[in-house]
Amino acid sequence: SASITINKPQMRAALLLLATHTAAAATLQPTVKPALAQNHKLQLAPDPVATIVTLRGGASLGPITPTVGAWLQVVLEAYFLALMSGNLKFLPALPFMGGDPYAKYGWTETASTKPLQTQFAGAIGYLLSITFAATYWGDAAAHVNVCRGSMLAWLVCGGVFFGQLAKGTTKFTEGNVMCVVLPLLFAYLGFA
């Protein structure tokens, strides 16, 4: 049987040749163009959502970008879910704190209002799941759209608050301040 012996200088030369050839091959540009570049008929139209975001929306207010705004909305929805489901009863019933939602909002707790509270918390949980999914798995365009949707949601909250204020049936809570400030913030992040 024949044996092959390689001495150290031959091994170094082989490794050097392999390294330089690999580096050179890595820097070479391909000579074959992808099918998309060769055939203009295969090229897709630009993404309309990306075009809209480029033209309008996605402004930042200092360090607050649409992504930060989208995560802010997720946190706010999680807070209101915990509050409305009664999970913050251990905190005082003060603005931006917690407390029993019945005491905080002046509701009457009865056998017929308890299912309504559960439905209300469920609706907030549903909204939270959609907002979280769009924020977590979405891109910059999705974050801009979360800000746009959040602006609309807070405008609705403002309509409810000011309607109650006109009737004299409202109590001061964190929602009163938020339904004025947050639509302005989210409108800027989503449309400016």
N, C-alpha and C positions, 0 to 999 in steps of 0.2 A: 504494500500500500504506500502511496505517496503522501508525504506530509508537506504542508506549506508553512514556512516560517517567515514572519514579518518582523523586521527589526524596528527599533524606535524611530529612526529617521523616516522610514517608509510609512509608518503609522502616522506620524505628524504630518507628512506631506498629503496623505490620503484624507485626513481630517481637515486640513487647511483647504484642500481642493473641494471637499464636500461643503464646507462652510461658505466659501466664496461662491460656489455654484448655487447654493440654496439662497444666499442673499441676493445674487443677481437675478435669479428666477423670480424672487418675491417682488422685485422692483420693476420687472418688465410689464408693460401695458398689454392687455389682451388685443389681439389683432382681429378678432371676430366680434362684431357689434351684436348686442342683444337684438332679438327680433323686434322689440318695441321701437328701438332706435332706427332700424332699417325700414320698417313699414309704417308710414304715417297713418294708415288706416287702423292700425292696432292701438294707436295712442288714445288714451282715455281723456275725456273732457276734464277740466280742472274741478276739484271738489268744490261744490257751491257753498258749503258751510265754511270752508277755509277762506274762500273769497269774501264772504260776508264779514268774517272775523277780521280779516285784513283791512277791510274798508271801514268797519264800524265796530266798536266795542273793544274790550280788553284793556281799557285804560287803568292806570295804577294811581293810587292816592298815597304817595310816599311809599312805605313798605307794603301797603295793602294792595295786593294784586287780585285779579279775579279768582285765582287759586286760593289765596288766603280768605277771600270773601266767601267762596264756596264752603271751605272748611268751617268758617265762622257760622254759616247757616246750619251746617251739620251739628255743631256744638249747641246752638240755640234750640234746634229741634229736639235734641236729646234732653236738654234741660227742661223744655216744656213737656216732653213726654213723661219725664220723671215727676215733674210738678203736678200735672193733670191726673196722673195715675195714683197720686197720693204717696209716692215714695220719698217725698221730701218733708214729711210731717214733723220730723225731728228738728227741723230748722224753724226759726221764727217766721211768722207770716208777714214779712216785710218785703218791699220791692227788691228785686234782684237777690232774694234769699230762697225761701221755700215756704213751708207751712202746709196746713190742710187747705186744699183748694176750695172747699166749701166755705170755710171761714174767710179765706183770703179774698174770694170774689163775691161773697155775700149770697151764696147759693144756699138752698135748703136741702139737706140730705134726707131723702125719703127712699122708700122701696122703689119708687118709679124714677127717681133721678139717678140712682146708682147705675142702672144699665146705660143711661145717657152718658154718664161720666166715662164708663168703660168704652163706649163707642167713640167718644171724643178722643180719648187717649189712643184708641186703636187707629183712628184717622191720622193722628200725629205720628204714630209709629209707622204707618204706611208711607206717609210723606217722607219721614226720616229714611226709610229703606231706599226709596227712589233717589233722594238727594245724596245719600251716602254712596250708592252705586255709581251715580253720574260723576261724583267727585273723586272717588277712589279709582275707578276704572276709566274715567274719562280723560280727555286731553284738554288743552287750553281752550278749544272751542266749546267743549262741554262745560268747563268752568264758567265761561262767559254766559252760557245759557242758564246755568244754575243761578247766577247773579240776576239775570233777567227774570227768571221765574220767582226768585226770592223777593224781588222788588214788587211783583204783582201780589204775592202772598201777604207781604207786609202792608200793602195798600188796602187789601181787604180787611186786615186786622185794624187798620186805621179807620176804615169806614164803620166797622162795628163799634170801635171805641167812641168815635165822634157821634155816632147815632145814639149810643147810650148816654153820652155826655149831654146831648140835646134833650133827652128824656129825663135826665137827672137820676139815672139808675146805675151809674158807673162808680167804681172804686179806683183809687190810685194804685196801680201795680206797675211792674216793669214794662208791661206791654204798652202802656200809655206813652212812654218816652220812646220806646223802640219803634212804634208804628209811625213816628214822625221822622226819626233819624235814619233808620235802616232803609226805607224806600229811596231816600236821597243817595245814600252810599251805594246801594246795589244798582240804582239807575246809572250812576257815574261809572261803576265798574263794568256794567253790562252794555252801555250804549255810547259812552264818550270815546 
